[in-house]
Amino acid sequence: MSSAPGLGETLVVVVVGEVDFGTSPQLGAALETAVAGGTRRVLVDLSGLSFCDCSCVNVLLAARGPAGGTARFSYVRGCRRSLSVSSS
């Protein structure tokens, strides 16, 4: 994961590889840092994401909560393999 300045008050967070239970805290920390730093708009680029599980989804949803409406999140998607939901 990396962060790069975007346009104006937008911060771009680029996610590459897999985000699962072991790596999702890194994504959460990057998003929390963006919001805590006063960024008004966060663009999460998921085009390099090859796999995500429910922990990744939870981190993305949780990041929106602390923003309290002060930051706006946008997503570029591109995950080629994602969590399958089935009843077992």
PyMOL Python script that loads the backbone (N, CA, C, O; Angstrom):
from pymol import cmd

cmd.read_pdbstr("""\
ATOM      1  N   MET A   1       0.830  -1.165   0.000  1.00  0.00           N
ATOM      2  CA  MET A   1       0.000   0.000   0.000  1.00  0.00           C
ATOM      3  C   MET A   1       0.881   1.237   0.000  1.00  0.00           C
ATOM      4  O   MET A   1       1.939   1.276   0.628  1.00  0.00           O
ATOM      5  N   SER A   2       0.423   2.224  -0.708  1.00  0.00           N
ATOM      6  CA  SER A   2       1.157   3.480  -0.683  1.00  0.00           C
ATOM      7  C   SER A   2       0.168   4.621  -0.771  1.00  0.00           C
ATOM      8  O   SER A   2      -0.961   4.457  -1.233  1.00  0.00           O
ATOM      9  N   SER A   3       0.610   5.772  -0.321  1.00  0.00           N
ATOM     10  CA  SER A   3      -0.204   6.971  -0.399  1.00  0.00           C
ATOM     11  C   SER A   3       0.535   7.977  -1.248  1.00  0.00           C
ATOM     12  O   SER A   3       1.761   8.077  -1.191  1.00  0.00           O
ATOM     13  N   ALA A   4      -0.201   8.703  -2.017  1.00  0.00           N
ATOM     14  CA  ALA A   4       0.399   9.728  -2.854  1.00  0.00           C
ATOM     15  C   ALA A   4      -0.512  10.929  -2.881  1.00  0.00           C
ATOM     16  O   ALA A   4      -1.733  10.783  -2.846  1.00  0.00           O
ATOM     17  N   PRO A   5       0.065  12.122  -2.942  1.00  0.00           N
ATOM     18  CA  PRO A   5      -0.794  13.293  -3.039  1.00  0.00           C
ATOM     19  C   PRO A   5      -1.602  13.217  -4.324  1.00  0.00           C
ATOM     20  O   PRO A   5      -1.096  12.799  -5.365  1.00  0.00           O
ATOM     21  N   GLY A   6      -2.816  13.611  -4.245  1.00  0.00           N
ATOM     22  CA  GLY A   6      -3.676  13.626  -5.413  1.00  0.00           C
ATOM     23  C   GLY A   6      -3.828  15.038  -5.913  1.00  0.00           C
ATOM     24  O   GLY A   6      -2.884  15.828  -5.875  1.00  0.00           O
ATOM     25  N   LEU A   7      -4.988  15.346  -6.370  1.00  0.00           N
ATOM     26  CA  LEU A   7      -5.281  16.682  -6.870  1.00  0.00           C
ATOM     27  C   LEU A   7      -5.928  17.500  -5.774  1.00  0.00           C
ATOM     28  O   LEU A   7      -6.944  17.086  -5.216  1.00  0.00           O
ATOM     29  N   GLY A   8      -5.378  18.625  -5.462  1.00  0.00           N
ATOM     30  CA  GLY A   8      -5.955  19.489  -4.441  1.00  0.00           C
ATOM     31  C   GLY A   8      -5.959  18.823  -3.087  1.00  0.00           C
ATOM     32  O   GLY A   8      -4.905  18.459  -2.566  1.00  0.00           O
ATOM     33  N   GLU A   9      -7.127  18.662  -2.519  1.00  0.00           N
ATOM     34  CA  GLU A   9      -7.258  18.085  -1.179  1.00  0.00           C
ATOM     35  C   GLU A   9      -7.565  16.595  -1.227  1.00  0.00           C
ATOM     36  O   GLU A   9      -8.154  16.055  -0.291  1.00  0.00           O
ATOM     37  N   THR A  10      -7.177  15.932  -2.296  1.00  0.00           N
ATOM     38  CA  THR A  10      -7.425  14.501  -2.450  1.00  0.00           C
ATOM     39  C   THR A  10      -6.148  13.718  -2.184  1.00  0.00           C
ATOM     40  O   THR A  10      -5.084  14.059  -2.702  1.00  0.00           O
ATOM     41  N   LEU A  11      -6.256  12.677  -1.382  1.00  0.00           N
ATOM     42  CA  LEU A  11      -5.138  11.770  -1.139  1.00  0.00           C
ATOM     43  C   LEU A  11      -5.471  10.451  -1.809  1.00  0.00           C
ATOM     44  O   LEU A  11      -6.574   9.929  -1.644  1.00  0.00           O
ATOM     45  N   VAL A  12      -4.523   9.905  -2.567  1.00  0.00           N
ATOM     46  CA  VAL A  12      -4.725   8.635  -3.251  1.00  0.00           C
ATOM     47  C   VAL A  12      -4.016   7.538  -2.458  1.00  0.00           C
ATOM     48  O   VAL A  12      -2.818   7.627  -2.192  1.00  0.00           O
ATOM     49  N   VAL A  13      -4.766   6.510  -2.085  1.00  0.00           N
ATOM     50  CA  VAL A  13      -4.199   5.340  -1.413  1.00  0.00           C
ATOM     51  C   VAL A  13      -4.249   4.199  -2.424  1.00  0.00           C
ATOM     52  O   VAL A  13      -5.326   3.779  -2.845  1.00  0.00           O
ATOM     53  N   VAL A  14      -3.070   3.700  -2.809  1.00  0.00           N
ATOM     54  CA  VAL A  14      -2.965   2.651  -3.821  1.00  0.00           C
ATOM     55  C   VAL A  14      -2.768   1.315  -3.112  1.00  0.00           C
ATOM     56  O   VAL A  14      -1.842   1.153  -2.317  1.00  0.00           O
ATOM     57  N   VAL A  15      -3.639   0.372  -3.406  1.00  0.00           N
ATOM     58  CA  VAL A  15      -3.584  -0.951  -2.788  1.00  0.00           C
ATOM     59  C   VAL A  15      -3.145  -1.951  -3.850  1.00  0.00           C
ATOM     60  O   VAL A  15      -3.748  -2.038  -4.920  1.00  0.00           O
ATOM     61  N   VAL A  16      -2.079  -2.714  -3.543  1.00  0.00           N
ATOM     62  CA  VAL A  16      -1.533  -3.672  -4.504  1.00  0.00           C
ATOM     63  C   VAL A  16      -1.380  -5.027  -3.821  1.00  0.00           C
ATOM     64  O   VAL A  16      -0.962  -5.104  -2.666  1.00  0.00           O
ATOM     65  N   GLY A  17      -1.715  -6.079  -4.531  1.00  0.00           N
ATOM     66  CA  GLY A  17      -1.550  -7.435  -3.996  1.00  0.00           C
ATOM     67  C   GLY A  17      -2.789  -7.923  -3.289  1.00  0.00           C
ATOM     68  O   GLY A  17      -3.911  -7.678  -3.733  1.00  0.00           O
ATOM     69  N   GLU A  18      -2.581  -8.615  -2.185  1.00  0.00           N
ATOM     70  CA  GLU A  18      -3.679  -9.217  -1.437  1.00  0.00           C
ATOM     71  C   GLU A  18      -3.906  -8.482  -0.121  1.00  0.00           C
ATOM     72  O   GLU A  18      -2.956  -8.086   0.555  1.00  0.00           O
ATOM     73  N   VAL A  19      -5.171  -8.305   0.230  1.00  0.00           N
ATOM     74  CA  VAL A  19      -5.515  -7.769   1.546  1.00  0.00           C
ATOM     75  C   VAL A  19      -6.380  -8.816   2.229  1.00  0.00           C
ATOM     76  O   VAL A  19      -7.482  -9.135   1.782  1.00  0.00           O
ATOM     77  N   ASP A  20      -5.849  -9.337   3.318  1.00  0.00           N
ATOM     78  CA  ASP A  20      -6.552 -10.362   4.085  1.00  0.00           C
ATOM     79  C   ASP A  20      -6.388 -10.050   5.570  1.00  0.00           C
ATOM     80  O   ASP A  20      -5.971  -8.952   5.939  1.00  0.00           O
ATOM     81  N   PHE A  21      -6.712 -11.008   6.405  1.00  0.00           N
ATOM     82  CA  PHE A  21      -6.653 -10.796   7.849  1.00  0.00           C
ATOM     83  C   PHE A  21      -5.270 -10.316   8.310  1.00  0.00           C
ATOM     84  O   PHE A  21      -5.168  -9.499   9.225  1.00  0.00           O
ATOM     85  N   GLY A  22      -4.226 -10.816   7.686  1.00  0.00           N
ATOM     86  CA  GLY A  22      -2.872 -10.460   8.077  1.00  0.00           C
ATOM     87  C   GLY A  22      -2.408  -9.093   7.605  1.00  0.00           C
ATOM     88  O   GLY A  22      -1.583  -8.455   8.259  1.00  0.00           O
ATOM     89  N   THR A  23      -2.934  -8.642   6.474  1.00  0.00           N
ATOM     90  CA  THR A  23      -2.472  -7.368   5.893  1.00  0.00           C
ATOM     91  C   THR A  23      -3.481  -6.231   6.009  1.00  0.00           C
ATOM     92  O   THR A  23      -3.137  -5.076   5.755  1.00  0.00           O
ATOM     93  N   SER A  24      -4.701  -6.534   6.384  1.00  0.00           N
ATOM     94  CA  SER A  24      -5.721  -5.481   6.462  1.00  0.00           C
ATOM     95  C   SER A  24      -5.389  -4.383   7.479  1.00  0.00           C
ATOM     96  O   SER A  24      -5.804  -3.243   7.272  1.00  0.00           O
ATOM     97  N   PRO A  25      -4.655  -4.671   8.575  1.00  0.00           N
ATOM     98  CA  PRO A  25      -4.301  -3.578   9.483  1.00  0.00           C
ATOM     99  C   PRO A  25      -3.462  -2.483   8.810  1.00  0.00           C
ATOM    100  O   PRO A  25      -3.572  -1.312   9.174  1.00  0.00           O
ATOM    101  N   GLN A  26      -2.636  -2.850   7.843  1.00  0.00           N
ATOM    102  CA  GLN A  26      -1.841  -1.850   7.119  1.00  0.00           C
ATOM    103  C   GLN A  26      -2.759  -0.913   6.327  1.00  0.00           C
ATOM    104  O   GLN A  26      -2.562   0.302   6.315  1.00  0.00           O
ATOM    105  N   LEU A  27      -3.752  -1.490   5.677  1.00  0.00           N
ATOM    106  CA  LEU A  27      -4.706  -0.671   4.930  1.00  0.00           C
ATOM    107  C   LEU A  27      -5.476   0.229   5.881  1.00  0.00           C
ATOM    108  O   LEU A  27      -5.663   1.415   5.607  1.00  0.00           O
ATOM    109  N   GLY A  28      -5.920  -0.331   6.993  1.00  0.00           N
ATOM    110  CA  GLY A  28      -6.644   0.461   7.983  1.00  0.00           C
ATOM    111  C   GLY A  28      -5.816   1.625   8.492  1.00  0.00           C
ATOM    112  O   GLY A  28      -6.328   2.735   8.642  1.00  0.00           O
ATOM    113  N   ALA A  29      -4.537   1.380   8.759  1.00  0.00           N
ATOM    114  CA  ALA A  29      -3.653   2.443   9.256  1.00  0.00           C
ATOM    115  C   ALA A  29      -3.477   3.541   8.210  1.00  0.00           C
ATOM    116  O   ALA A  29      -3.466   4.724   8.548  1.00  0.00           O
ATOM    117  N   ALA A  30      -3.340   3.159   6.957  1.00  0.00           N
ATOM    118  CA  ALA A  30      -3.182   4.159   5.883  1.00  0.00           C
ATOM    119  C   ALA A  30      -4.434   5.023   5.760  1.00  0.00           C
ATOM    120  O   ALA A  30      -4.337   6.236   5.573  1.00  0.00           O
ATOM    121  N   LEU A  31      -5.596   4.409   5.863  1.00  0.00           N
ATOM    122  CA  LEU A  31      -6.847   5.167   5.743  1.00  0.00           C
ATOM    123  C   LEU A  31      -7.078   6.045   6.974  1.00  0.00           C
ATOM    124  O   LEU A  31      -7.545   7.177   6.854  1.00  0.00           O
ATOM    125  N   GLU A  32      -6.751   5.521   8.156  1.00  0.00           N
ATOM    126  CA  GLU A  32      -6.888   6.322   9.382  1.00  0.00           C
ATOM    127  C   GLU A  32      -5.962   7.534   9.356  1.00  0.00           C
ATOM    128  O   GLU A  32      -6.351   8.628   9.766  1.00  0.00           O
ATOM    129  N   THR A  33      -4.739   7.336   8.873  1.00  0.00           N
ATOM    130  CA  THR A  33      -3.782   8.437   8.767  1.00  0.00           C
ATOM    131  C   THR A  33      -4.300   9.508   7.824  1.00  0.00           C
ATOM    132  O   THR A  33      -4.165  10.701   8.098  1.00  0.00           O
ATOM    133  N   ALA A  34      -4.889   9.088   6.722  1.00  0.00           N
ATOM    134  CA  ALA A  34      -5.428  10.043   5.756  1.00  0.00           C
ATOM    135  C   ALA A  34      -6.518  10.898   6.381  1.00  0.00           C
ATOM    136  O   ALA A  34      -6.532  12.118   6.216  1.00  0.00           O
ATOM    137  N   VAL A  35      -7.428  10.257   7.098  1.00  0.00           N
ATOM    138  CA  VAL A  35      -8.543  10.975   7.719  1.00  0.00           C
ATOM    139  C   VAL A  35      -8.046  11.863   8.867  1.00  0.00           C
ATOM    140  O   VAL A  35      -8.467  13.012   9.000  1.00  0.00           O
ATOM    141  N   ALA A  36      -7.147  11.316   9.693  1.00  0.00           N
ATOM    142  CA  ALA A  36      -6.627  12.076  10.831  1.00  0.00           C
ATOM    143  C   ALA A  36      -5.825  13.291  10.382  1.00  0.00           C
ATOM    144  O   ALA A  36      -5.748  14.291  11.096  1.00  0.00           O
ATOM    145  N   GLY A  37      -5.233  13.199   9.203  1.00  0.00           N
ATOM    146  CA  GLY A  37      -4.440  14.309   8.682  1.00  0.00           C
ATOM    147  C   GLY A  37      -5.267  15.422   8.075  1.00  0.00           C
ATOM    148  O   GLY A  37      -4.722  16.410   7.583  1.00  0.00           O
ATOM    149  N   GLY A  38      -6.577  15.268   8.105  1.00  0.00           N
ATOM    150  CA  GLY A  38      -7.452  16.316   7.608  1.00  0.00           C
ATOM    151  C   GLY A  38      -7.742  16.254   6.113  1.00  0.00           C
ATOM    152  O   GLY A  38      -8.268  17.206   5.537  1.00  0.00           O
ATOM    153  N   THR A  39      -7.397  15.136   5.491  1.00  0.00           N
ATOM    154  CA  THR A  39      -7.684  14.991   4.065  1.00  0.00           C
ATOM    155  C   THR A  39      -9.187  15.056   3.844  1.00  0.00           C
ATOM    156  O   THR A  39      -9.959  14.398   4.541  1.00  0.00           O
ATOM    157  N   ARG A  40      -9.590  15.851   2.873  1.00  0.00           N
ATOM    158  CA  ARG A  40     -11.020  16.025   2.617  1.00  0.00           C
ATOM    159  C   ARG A  40     -11.575  14.968   1.676  1.00  0.00           C
ATOM    160  O   ARG A  40     -12.768  14.666   1.714  1.00  0.00           O
ATOM    161  N   ARG A  41     -10.721  14.405   0.834  1.00  0.00           N
ATOM    162  CA  ARG A  41     -11.177  13.369  -0.092  1.00  0.00           C
ATOM    163  C   ARG A  41     -10.097  12.299  -0.203  1.00  0.00           C
ATOM    164  O   ARG A  41      -8.923  12.610  -0.410  1.00  0.00           O
ATOM    165  N   VAL A  42     -10.496  11.052  -0.066  1.00  0.00           N
ATOM    166  CA  VAL A  42      -9.582   9.920  -0.162  1.00  0.00           C
ATOM    167  C   VAL A  42     -10.031   9.063  -1.342  1.00  0.00           C
ATOM    168  O   VAL A  42     -11.177   8.620  -1.409  1.00  0.00           O
ATOM    169  N   LEU A  43      -9.109   8.843  -2.265  1.00  0.00           N
ATOM    170  CA  LEU A  43      -9.366   7.963  -3.405  1.00  0.00           C
ATOM    171  C   LEU A  43      -8.605   6.674  -3.139  1.00  0.00           C
ATOM    172  O   LEU A  43      -7.377   6.685  -3.056  1.00  0.00           O
ATOM    173  N   VAL A  44      -9.317   5.570  -3.006  1.00  0.00           N
ATOM    174  CA  VAL A  44      -8.701   4.273  -2.749  1.00  0.00           C
ATOM    175  C   VAL A  44      -8.653   3.520  -4.076  1.00  0.00           C
ATOM    176  O   VAL A  44      -9.682   3.102  -4.606  1.00  0.00           O
ATOM    177  N   ASP A  45      -7.440   3.357  -4.602  1.00  0.00           N
ATOM    178  CA  ASP A  45      -7.248   2.697  -5.891  1.00  0.00           C
ATOM    179  C   ASP A  45      -7.042   1.203  -5.644  1.00  0.00           C
ATOM    180  O   ASP A  45      -5.985   0.781  -5.176  1.00  0.00           O
ATOM    181  N   LEU A  46      -8.052   0.419  -5.962  1.00  0.00           N
ATOM    182  CA  LEU A  46      -8.012  -1.028  -5.766  1.00  0.00           C
ATOM    183  C   LEU A  46      -7.695  -1.769  -7.058  1.00  0.00           C
ATOM    184  O   LEU A  46      -7.837  -2.991  -7.116  1.00  0.00           O
ATOM    185  N   SER A  47      -7.270  -1.056  -8.091  1.00  0.00           N
ATOM    186  CA  SER A  47      -7.043  -1.697  -9.390  1.00  0.00           C
ATOM    187  C   SER A  47      -5.896  -2.696  -9.357  1.00  0.00           C
ATOM    188  O   SER A  47      -5.840  -3.577 -10.214  1.00  0.00           O
ATOM    189  N   GLY A  48      -4.979  -2.591  -8.400  1.00  0.00           N
ATOM    190  CA  GLY A  48      -3.877  -3.537  -8.268  1.00  0.00           C
ATOM    191  C   GLY A  48      -4.142  -4.621  -7.247  1.00  0.00           C
ATOM    192  O   GLY A  48      -3.247  -5.402  -6.923  1.00  0.00           O
ATOM    193  N   LEU A  49      -5.357  -4.678  -6.738  1.00  0.00           N
ATOM    194  CA  LEU A  49      -5.731  -5.661  -5.724  1.00  0.00           C
ATOM    195  C   LEU A  49      -6.027  -6.993  -6.398  1.00  0.00           C
ATOM    196  O   LEU A  49      -6.884  -7.068  -7.279  1.00  0.00           O
ATOM    197  N   SER A  50      -5.320  -8.050  -5.986  1.00  0.00           N
ATOM    198  CA  SER A  50      -5.551  -9.365  -6.588  1.00  0.00           C
ATOM    199  C   SER A  50      -6.475 -10.244  -5.746  1.00  0.00           C
ATOM    200  O   SER A  50      -7.064 -11.195  -6.259  1.00  0.00           O
ATOM    201  N   PHE A  51      -6.603  -9.929  -4.453  1.00  0.00           N
ATOM    202  CA  PHE A  51      -7.485 -10.701  -3.579  1.00  0.00           C
ATOM    203  C   PHE A  51      -7.872  -9.854  -2.379  1.00  0.00           C
ATOM    204  O   PHE A  51      -7.051  -9.109  -1.844  1.00  0.00           O
ATOM    205  N   CYS A  52      -9.124  -9.971  -1.959  1.00  0.00           N
ATOM    206  CA  CYS A  52      -9.539  -9.353  -0.707  1.00  0.00           C
ATOM    207  C   CYS A  52     -10.541 -10.275  -0.031  1.00  0.00           C
ATOM    208  O   CYS A  52     -11.343 -10.940  -0.686  1.00  0.00           O
ATOM    209  N   ASP A  53     -10.474 -10.298   1.294  1.00  0.00           N
ATOM    210  CA  ASP A  53     -11.446 -11.087   2.042  1.00  0.00           C
ATOM    211  C   ASP A  53     -12.312 -10.137   2.861  1.00  0.00           C
ATOM    212  O   ASP A  53     -12.256  -8.922   2.669  1.00  0.00           O
ATOM    213  N   CYS A  54     -13.101 -10.677   3.758  1.00  0.00           N
ATOM    214  CA  CYS A  54     -14.028  -9.845   4.520  1.00  0.00           C
ATOM    215  C   CYS A  54     -13.310  -8.832   5.412  1.00  0.00           C
ATOM    216  O   CYS A  54     -13.873  -7.782   5.718  1.00  0.00           O
ATOM    217  N   SER A  55     -12.090  -9.124   5.830  1.00  0.00           N
ATOM    218  CA  SER A  55     -11.366  -8.154   6.660  1.00  0.00           C
ATOM    219  C   SER A  55     -11.042  -6.895   5.864  1.00  0.00           C
ATOM    220  O   SER A  55     -11.043  -5.796   6.419  1.00  0.00           O
ATOM    221  N   CYS A  56     -10.770  -7.040   4.595  1.00  0.00           N
ATOM    222  CA  CYS A  56     -10.538  -5.878   3.727  1.00  0.00           C
ATOM    223  C   CYS A  56     -11.815  -5.058   3.600  1.00  0.00           C
ATOM    224  O   CYS A  56     -11.790  -3.833   3.719  1.00  0.00           O
ATOM    225  N   VAL A  57     -12.905  -5.724   3.363  1.00  0.00           N
ATOM    226  CA  VAL A  57     -14.197  -5.037   3.247  1.00  0.00           C
ATOM    227  C   VAL A  57     -14.518  -4.309   4.546  1.00  0.00           C
ATOM    228  O   VAL A  57     -14.976  -3.166   4.519  1.00  0.00           O
ATOM    229  N   ASN A  58     -14.284  -4.960   5.679  1.00  0.00           N
ATOM    230  CA  ASN A  58     -14.534  -4.331   6.978  1.00  0.00           C
ATOM    231  C   ASN A  58     -13.689  -3.087   7.174  1.00  0.00           C
ATOM    232  O   ASN A  58     -14.183  -2.082   7.684  1.00  0.00           O
ATOM    233  N   VAL A  59     -12.423  -3.136   6.778  1.00  0.00           N
ATOM    234  CA  VAL A  59     -11.540  -1.971   6.909  1.00  0.00           C
ATOM    235  C   VAL A  59     -12.047  -0.822   6.053  1.00  0.00           C
ATOM    236  O   VAL A  59     -12.066   0.324   6.503  1.00  0.00           O
ATOM    237  N   LEU A  60     -12.457  -1.113   4.826  1.00  0.00           N
ATOM    238  CA  LEU A  60     -12.967  -0.064   3.937  1.00  0.00           C
ATOM    239  C   LEU A  60     -14.229   0.578   4.505  1.00  0.00           C
ATOM    240  O   LEU A  60     -14.399   1.795   4.431  1.00  0.00           O
ATOM    241  N   LEU A  61     -15.104  -0.235   5.066  1.00  0.00           N
ATOM    242  CA  LEU A  61     -16.332   0.298   5.669  1.00  0.00           C
ATOM    243  C   LEU A  61     -16.040   1.074   6.949  1.00  0.00           C
ATOM    244  O   LEU A  61     -16.621   2.134   7.181  1.00  0.00           O
ATOM    245  N   ALA A  62     -15.142   0.549   7.779  1.00  0.00           N
ATOM    246  CA  ALA A  62     -14.818   1.196   9.051  1.00  0.00           C
ATOM    247  C   ALA A  62     -14.148   2.550   8.832  1.00  0.00           C
ATOM    248  O   ALA A  62     -14.342   3.469   9.628  1.00  0.00           O
ATOM    249  N   ALA A  63     -13.375   2.682   7.781  1.00  0.00           N
ATOM    250  CA  ALA A  63     -12.668   3.944   7.528  1.00  0.00           C
ATOM    251  C   ALA A  63     -13.638   5.083   7.274  1.00  0.00           C
ATOM    252  O   ALA A  63     -13.329   6.240   7.559  1.00  0.00           O
ATOM    253  N   ARG A  64     -14.780   4.771   6.754  1.00  0.00           N
ATOM    254  CA  ARG A  64     -15.781   5.807   6.481  1.00  0.00           C
ATOM    255  C   ARG A  64     -16.412   6.339   7.755  1.00  0.00           C
ATOM    256  O   ARG A  64     -16.814   7.501   7.804  1.00  0.00           O
ATOM    257  N   GLY A  65     -16.508   5.503   8.793  1.00  0.00           N
ATOM    258  CA  GLY A  65     -17.133   5.897  10.045  1.00  0.00           C
ATOM    259  C   GLY A  65     -16.419   7.013  10.775  1.00  0.00           C
ATOM    260  O   GLY A  65     -17.045   8.025  11.093  1.00  0.00           O
ATOM    261  N   PRO A  66     -15.105   6.868  11.059  1.00  0.00           N
ATOM    262  CA  PRO A  66     -14.400   7.910  11.802  1.00  0.00           C
ATOM    263  C   PRO A  66     -14.313   9.234  11.053  1.00  0.00           C
ATOM    264  O   PRO A  66     -14.085  10.283  11.655  1.00  0.00           O
ATOM    265  N   ALA A  67     -14.494   9.179   9.762  1.00  0.00           N
ATOM    266  CA  ALA A  67     -14.416  10.421   8.986  1.00  0.00           C
ATOM    267  C   ALA A  67     -15.524  11.376   9.402  1.00  0.00           C
ATOM    268  O   ALA A  67     -15.393  12.592   9.258  1.00  0.00           O
ATOM    269  N   GLY A  68     -16.609  10.824   9.915  1.00  0.00           N
ATOM    270  CA  GLY A  68     -17.701  11.651  10.420  1.00  0.00           C
ATOM    271  C   GLY A  68     -18.206  12.669   9.418  1.00  0.00           C
ATOM    272  O   GLY A  68     -18.668  13.748   9.789  1.00  0.00           O
ATOM    273  N   GLY A  69     -18.117  12.323   8.166  1.00  0.00           N
ATOM    274  CA  GLY A  69     -18.588  13.239   7.139  1.00  0.00           C
ATOM    275  C   GLY A  69     -17.567  14.291   6.747  1.00  0.00           C
ATOM    276  O   GLY A  69     -17.842  15.114   5.873  1.00  0.00           O
ATOM    277  N   THR A  70     -16.380  14.288   7.377  1.00  0.00           N
ATOM    278  CA  THR A  70     -15.374  15.291   7.027  1.00  0.00           C
ATOM    279  C   THR A  70     -14.560  14.888   5.812  1.00  0.00           C
ATOM    280  O   THR A  70     -14.007  15.745   5.123  1.00  0.00           O
ATOM    281  N   ALA A  71     -14.482  13.596   5.542  1.00  0.00           N
ATOM    282  CA  ALA A  71     -13.739  13.116   4.378  1.00  0.00           C
ATOM    283  C   ALA A  71     -14.679  12.323   3.485  1.00  0.00           C
ATOM    284  O   ALA A  71     -15.592  11.644   3.956  1.00  0.00           O
ATOM    285  N   ARG A  72     -14.437  12.424   2.215  1.00  0.00           N
ATOM    286  CA  ARG A  72     -15.232  11.691   1.247  1.00  0.00           C
ATOM    287  C   ARG A  72     -14.376  10.592   0.643  1.00  0.00           C
ATOM    288  O   ARG A  72     -13.245  10.853   0.232  1.00  0.00           O
ATOM    289  N   PHE A  73     -14.883   9.382   0.580  1.00  0.00           N
ATOM    290  CA  PHE A  73     -14.140   8.258   0.035  1.00  0.00           C
ATOM    291  C   PHE A  73     -14.674   7.900  -1.346  1.00  0.00           C
ATOM    292  O   PHE A  73     -15.884   7.865  -1.571  1.00  0.00           O
ATOM    293  N   SER A  74     -13.753   7.636  -2.262  1.00  0.00           N
ATOM    294  CA  SER A  74     -14.085   7.128  -3.588  1.00  0.00           C
ATOM    295  C   SER A  74     -13.191   5.927  -3.848  1.00  0.00           C
ATOM    296  O   SER A  74     -12.083   5.838  -3.320  1.00  0.00           O
ATOM    297  N   TYR A  75     -13.678   5.009  -4.663  1.00  0.00           N
ATOM    298  CA  TYR A  75     -12.940   3.778  -4.895  1.00  0.00           C
ATOM    299  C   TYR A  75     -12.796   3.519  -6.386  1.00  0.00           C
ATOM    300  O   TYR A  75     -13.732   3.715  -7.161  1.00  0.00           O
ATOM    301  N   VAL A  76     -11.602   3.074  -6.774  1.00  0.00           N
ATOM    302  CA  VAL A  76     -11.369   2.555  -8.112  1.00  0.00           C
ATOM    303  C   VAL A  76     -11.240   1.058  -7.906  1.00  0.00           C
ATOM    304  O   VAL A  76     -10.343   0.597  -7.201  1.00  0.00           O
ATOM    305  N   ARG A  77     -12.114   0.319  -8.507  1.00  0.00           N
ATOM    306  CA  ARG A  77     -12.093  -1.116  -8.245  1.00  0.00           C
ATOM    307  C   ARG A  77     -11.370  -1.866  -9.347  1.00  0.00           C
ATOM    308  O   ARG A  77     -11.133  -1.338 -10.433  1.00  0.00           O
ATOM    309  N   GLY A  78     -11.031  -3.086  -9.050  1.00  0.00           N
ATOM    310  CA  GLY A  78     -10.351  -3.892 -10.031  1.00  0.00           C
ATOM    311  C   GLY A  78      -9.924  -5.226  -9.474  1.00  0.00           C
ATOM    312  O   GLY A  78      -9.096  -5.915 -10.069  1.00  0.00           O
ATOM    313  N   CYS A  79     -10.475  -5.595  -8.348  1.00  0.00           N
ATOM    314  CA  CYS A  79     -10.107  -6.860  -7.723  1.00  0.00           C
ATOM    315  C   CYS A  79     -10.516  -8.007  -8.646  1.00  0.00           C
ATOM    316  O   CYS A  79     -11.678  -8.124  -9.035  1.00  0.00           O
ATOM    317  N   ARG A  80      -9.554  -8.839  -8.985  1.00  0.00           N
ATOM    318  CA  ARG A  80      -9.828  -9.961  -9.885  1.00  0.00           C
ATOM    319  C   ARG A  80     -10.385 -11.182  -9.161  1.00  0.00           C
ATOM    320  O   ARG A  80     -11.055 -12.016  -9.770  1.00  0.00           O
ATOM    321  N   ARG A  81     -10.113 -11.287  -7.873  1.00  0.00           N
ATOM    322  CA  ARG A  81     -10.564 -12.447  -7.111  1.00  0.00           C
ATOM    323  C   ARG A  81     -11.051 -11.962  -5.760  1.00  0.00           C
ATOM    324  O   ARG A  81     -10.287 -11.341  -5.021  1.00  0.00           O
ATOM    325  N   SER A  82     -12.277 -12.222  -5.425  1.00  0.00           N
ATOM    326  CA  SER A  82     -12.802 -11.729  -4.166  1.00  0.00           C
ATOM    327  C   SER A  82     -13.500 -12.836  -3.384  1.00  0.00           C
ATOM    328  O   SER A  82     -13.659 -13.962  -3.856  1.00  0.00           O
ATOM    329  N   LEU A  83     -13.894 -12.484  -2.216  1.00  0.00           N
ATOM    330  CA  LEU A  83     -14.556 -13.381  -1.302  1.00  0.00           C
ATOM    331  C   LEU A  83     -15.827 -13.968  -1.925  1.00  0.00           C
ATOM    332  O   LEU A  83     -16.655 -13.241  -2.474  1.00  0.00           O
ATOM    333  N   SER A  84     -15.964 -15.273  -1.831  1.00  0.00           N
ATOM    334  CA  SER A  84     -17.198 -15.928  -2.269  1.00  0.00           C
ATOM    335  C   SER A  84     -18.067 -16.143  -1.053  1.00  0.00           C
ATOM    336  O   SER A  84     -17.585 -16.545   0.006  1.00  0.00           O
ATOM    337  N   VAL A  85     -19.334 -15.878  -1.207  1.00  0.00           N
ATOM    338  CA  VAL A  85     -20.275 -16.079  -0.113  1.00  0.00           C
ATOM    339  C   VAL A  85     -21.102 -17.302  -0.412  1.00  0.00           C
ATOM    340  O   VAL A  85     -21.730 -17.400  -1.466  1.00  0.00           O
ATOM    341  N   SER A  86     -21.101 -18.240   0.521  1.00  0.00           N
ATOM    342  CA  SER A  86     -21.893 -19.450   0.307  1.00  0.00           C
ATOM    343  C   SER A  86     -22.423 -19.927   1.651  1.00  0.00           C
ATOM    344  O   SER A  86     -21.879 -19.608   2.708  1.00  0.00           O
ATOM    345  N   SER A  87     -23.478 -20.685   1.580  1.00  0.00           N
ATOM    346  CA  SER A  87     -24.001 -21.284   2.811  1.00  0.00           C
ATOM    347  C   SER A  87     -23.396 -22.674   2.935  1.00  0.00           C
ATOM    348  O   SER A  87     -23.334 -23.427   1.963  1.00  0.00           O
ATOM    349  N   SER A  88     -22.956 -23.001   4.131  1.00  0.00           N
ATOM    350  CA  SER A  88     -22.361 -24.335   4.302  1.00  0.00           C
ATOM    351  C   SER A  88     -22.914 -25.046   5.489  1.00  0.00           C
ATOM    352  O   SER A  88     -22.518 -26.177   5.771  1.00  0.00           O
TER     353      SER A  88
END
""", "prot")
cmd.dss("prot")
cmd.show_as("cartoon", "prot")
cmd.util.cbc("prot")
cmd.orient("prot")
